[in-house]
Amino acid sequence: MSDYRTHVIAIAEIARNARRADGSSSFDPGILDAATAALAQLLAGYQKTGAFRADFDPQVMAGAIRAAIDAVPRALARDPSLDIEHHARELATLFDLATRNPKLRIRTRER
């Protein structure tokens, strides 16, 4: 997203505002619903293996991850100086801490 900021913003705007001849939206929210459901299944699978903590709702977490991703183009459009790499690191840390199994000791790299 940092390499193609203006493209990301344009694509998001087009997707959000594209209309059919009758004026209805041409965006199919079912696409995002399917992607969120697939992510929820992935999260649940990692919960079963013990890689992620077991006490979060995979559907809610998947929705939060999807919302965070979808918010980036709007943030880029509002703030041309947004440090996308910092933003990405913060989101990764947020979701890592939210899903991490506290029983596992994971060595993290220094940033």
C-alpha positions in Angstrom: 0.0 0.0 0.0 2.9 2.4 0.7 4.3 1.9 -2.8 1.0 2.5 -4.5 -0.8 5.0 -2.2 -2.7 6.8 -4.9 -3.7 3.6 -6.6 -5.0 2.1 -3.3 -7.1 5.2 -2.6 -8.5 5.3 -6.2 -9.4 1.6 -6.2 -11.2 1.9 -2.8 -13.1 5.0 -4.0 -14.1 3.3 -7.3 -15.2 0.1 -5.4 -17.2 2.1 -2.9 -18.9 4.4 -5.4 -19.3 2.4 -8.7 -22.9 2.2 -9.9 -24.9 0.1 -12.3 -27.0 1.7 -15.0 -30.0 1.7 -12.6 -28.0 3.6 -10.0 -27.6 0.7 -7.6 -24.2 -0.1 -6.2 -22.1 -2.6 -8.2 -20.1 -3.5 -5.1 -20.9 -7.0 -3.8 -20.5 -7.1 0.0 -20.7 -10.9 -0.3 -17.1 -10.9 -1.5 -15.9 -9.3 1.8 -18.3 -11.6 3.8 -16.7 -14.6 2.2 -13.2 -13.4 2.8 -14.1 -12.6 6.5 -15.6 -16.1 6.9 -12.5 -17.7 5.4 -10.3 -15.7 7.8 -12.6 -16.7 10.7 -12.1 -20.4 9.8 -8.3 -19.9 9.7 -8.3 -18.2 13.1 -10.5 -21.0 14.5 -8.1 -23.6 13.1 -5.1 -22.0 14.8 -7.1 -21.8 18.0 -7.6 -25.6 17.8 -3.9 -26.2 17.4 -3.1 -24.0 20.4 -1.2 -21.5 18.3 -3.7 -18.8 19.3 -5.5 -18.3 22.5 -8.8 -20.1 22.7 -11.0 -17.5 24.3 -11.7 -15.0 21.4 -14.5 -15.2 18.9 -12.9 -16.0 15.5 -15.8 -14.2 13.7 -15.4 -11.1 15.7 -11.6 -11.1 15.3 -11.9 -11.7 11.6 -14.3 -8.8 11.3 -11.9 -6.5 13.2 -9.0 -7.5 11.0 -11.0 -6.9 7.9 -12.2 -3.5 9.2 -8.6 -2.5 10.0 -7.5 -3.4 6.5 -10.5 -1.6 4.9 -9.8 1.6 7.0 -6.3 2.0 5.5 -7.3 3.6 2.1 -9.5 6.2 3.9 -6.6 7.0 6.3 -4.3 7.4 3.4 -6.7 9.7 1.6 -7.2 11.9 4.7 -3.5 12.0 5.7 -1.0 12.1 2.8 1.9 12.0 5.4 0.6 8.8 7.0 3.5 6.5 7.8 2.0 3.3 6.4 4.8 1.1 7.7 4.3 2.3 11.2 0.6 1.9 10.8 1.1 -1.7 9.6 3.5 -2.5 12.5 1.0 -1.2 15.1 -1.9 -3.1 13.6 0.2 -6.3 13.5 1.2 -5.8 17.1 -2.4 -5.2 18.1 -3.7 -8.4 16.5 -0.7 -10.4 17.6 -1.3 -9.4 21.2 -5.1 -10.0 20.8 -4.6 -13.6 19.5 -1.4 -14.7 21.2 -1.6 -17.8 23.3 -0.1 -16.7 26.6 1.0 -20.3 27.4 3.4 -20.1 24.4 6.7 -18.3 24.7 7.5 -16.8 21.3 10.8 -15.1 20.7 10.1 -11.9 18.8 12.5 -10.0 16.6 13.8 -6.6 17.8 12.2 -3.8 15.8 
